[in-house]
């Protein structure tokens, strides 16, 4: 149907950005046929440009020149499944096929539930499935994909051997893609090419008779997908995915390396180790210490929960909502409340030791240094509270509410305030330098590699020289940010109200990747073992490859996630507006 070229995008002079250019040469003598070919090519462009999914290549441009039409697409480095099958020295591992299958289920589910209208791919086969260098699946060649309208007949189209019976009659529907998926799985498991066999005769070639290493459960799933009548198959890709997850559970493959790295959305595939329910929203961040998780909630309580099983240990009631992160130091839990008080509570008993009053709600989180608790307040001050006397040794007047949590190094303290001012001071509260952004700095700063990083509601993310306050670079987002940055391996990660999680080079502000969620990201990221974990207001906790920005899995709660996950012993603890504190395996 055309040619595909590897090309370099010359719009980017200083970076070698490679793209795939798909060319269609229209030499049909009949003008009506030529017009139909052009319309089909335009349809592929119009379909692709509406799609945003990690397993679908991005489209960058579309144009026509004389008798040739072109699509400029994301270049996928890797091999297609047909090449993998041709190169195979023996049967492929079932765990790997399951991992790829779950990814294919996800992208088909996305297409079949696309708004405003579902899309049927109509040509699932190994040569249209790429496996990239990270071993993840990409669905390519949407040349015959079709917007689905129930009851509408179309052209008899597809690939013999993989296409379902009804597609030969011009009928396309989601169960048709399920059949072609099943045919592809049969090929992967048996290494027998269905194009070389009589159509619809898979039952004459039982999978386990050809490849005895395949589990009975997986064979049953493939056989269901390959049923002749559409109503006897899985009704959707999502239903087939659930069946494949059950296979992975029964065979133990769910814990294999292949499946643990598969980026399938896993609200069905991952279950919490435990869930602890509070009486109101959890807006802040938990902490972990010696087998106990501490978390504040908007029900006014600070809770201590057994990290091994989620059982209740104690709670202490304040007189206001708690939105900050607790601090544990020397056997005491410190937390601020919207009642304006900083509390010091025994970590063992949950009994109050002392409290310190500010004049306004506290939405900052406490830090401990030099025998003092540092805490910001909406009264416009950063308070340095002596641990022994529970009195303020000094107060720094920021001029507006301090909701940013202070960050300190050996020499200085850094924080922002709601007027947009950002400060560097010494440990006596004396200003060393200040910097002004255009709007509030609610984001809590981080210092690394001689730079201080923070976001602002003015839609910029800043890197300043930590000693002088000189601006080193500024990164523009689509909207503002209250997300706290995370710096790891010379990259800085942060969320934005524009719905993206960003990864930026700390040295030069070069965007390495961005990941799009379904709502604003006011939560903050954390990196653990080359995976980034971050919550969003869409209710999902996302696990993303920290170097590539590719989704590994996501877990759905019933409310926004605005805090930072905390990870200890490969367990993730995080709260949600749905009132629950969750513990998941990392």
C-alpha positions, 0 to 999 in steps of 0.5 A: 500500500506504500512505503515507509521511510526513516527520516530526520525532522529538521525543525530541530536543528540541535537534536537528532529527532527521527521520525517515520514517514509513511508514503502512499503513491496514488497511481490508480487510473480511475479518478474515483479510485484515486479519490477513494485512496486519498480519502482512506489515507486522510482517514488514517491521519484523522484517526491517529491524530485523535489518539493518545495512548502509549501503545499507539504511535504519535502523528506529527504531520500530514500532507499531500504533494502531487500524486503522493500523500504522507504521514509523519509518525513517531519512529518506533525502534524495535521489531514487529512480531512477524520478525520475532516469529521468523527469528524464533529458535523455539517456542516463545515463553508464555510469561512474555506472551501474556505480558504482550497480550495484556498490553494489546488488551489495553490498547484495544480497550482504548480504541473500542471505547474511544470517544466520540465514536469507537474504533475497530482496528480490523487488521490485528496480526503480528506484522502490525504489532511492534515490540520496541527496545523497551520490550513494550507493544506498539500497534501500527498501521491504522490503514484499514481501521474504521469508526464503528457504528452498530449495524453498519456494513463496510468493505470486505477487508482484512488479512486472510487467516487472522480476520474473523468470519463476519469480516468477510461479509463486511461486518466489523465490531469489537468481537472481530478484533478479539478474534484476530487477537486470538488468531495472533495468540495462536500463531505466537504459541504454536508458530503455525502461520494461519495464512498457510492454513484453511480459514477458521480451522484453529480447532483442528490445531489444538495449542497444547498438542503442538506446544505442551508447555502452554497452560490449560488456562491460556489455551482456554482463553485463546479458544474462546477468542476464536469462536466462530460466532461473535456472541460466543467470544469475549464480548470485549477486550477488557473481558479478555484482559480479565481472563488473561489476568486470571491465567497469570494468577493461576500460573504464577506469571503475575509475579514474573519479570515480564508481567511486572514490567508490563504497562497494563492498567491494573485496577483489575490486576493489582490489589492492595496489601491492605486498606485503612479507612479514615473518617474524611479525605486524606489530602496529605502524605504519610510517613513510615517508621519502624513498622508504623505508618502515620497519616493525617486526615481532614477528619482532624485526626493524626493516625498511627497504622500497623504497616504490616496489616493496616490495623489501627494503633491510635489516633489523636484528634486536633481541632482542624483538618490536616493536610501536611506530612507528619514528621517523626523525630526522636520518638515524637510525631510532629504535625500542623493542623488547620486549627493553627497549632503545631502538635508534638505527639508521642509516637508510641502512645499517641498522647499529646506532649505539647502544642504551639499556636500560630495565628492561622491555619497550618498547611505546610509540613514540619521539618526538624533541624538544629534542635528546632521544628520549622513550620510555615503558617497562613499567618505569613511566618516561618516559625522556628520552634524550640523542641525543648521549650515549645516556644518560638526562637525566631519567626521569619516574616514572609509577607504572605501565607507560607504553605511551601514546606521549608527545605534546608541544607547545612547552610541555608533554609529555602521556602516560598510563599503565596505572594510569589516570593521565594526566600533563602535564609540562614538558621537565624532567619536572616535573608541571604537572597530572595527571588520573585515569581509572578504567582504563588509558590506553594510547591516545596523546594528541593536542592540538588547539584547546587540548584534549588528547584520549585514550581509556581502557580505562574505556570513556570518551574524554576531552577535557581543557583542555591547560593546566589539566587540567580536564575539558571533556567525556567521551564514553561508548563501548560498551567501552574504547579503546586507539586513538590519536585523530585530530583533523581539521577540528574533529572527533576520530576514534577506534576502540573495542573495541565495534567502532565507529569514532567521529566526535565534535565536538571542541567539545561531544562531539556524536556526528557518526557512528559506523561499525560494523566486524565486530570491535574497533577497536584500530587508529587512524584517519588522515584524507587528502583527506576520507577516513578510513582505519582498520584493525580486528581483523576484518582489514579496512582501511576507507576511510570518508567523513570527514564522513558515516561512509559506507563507500567501500571496504574491503580484506581482509587475513588478520589483525587490523590494529592499527596506524595507516596512513601515507599519502604521495603518495596511497599507503597503507602499513599492516601486518597480523597476517598478516605483510604490509606493504601498499601501496594507492592511496588 
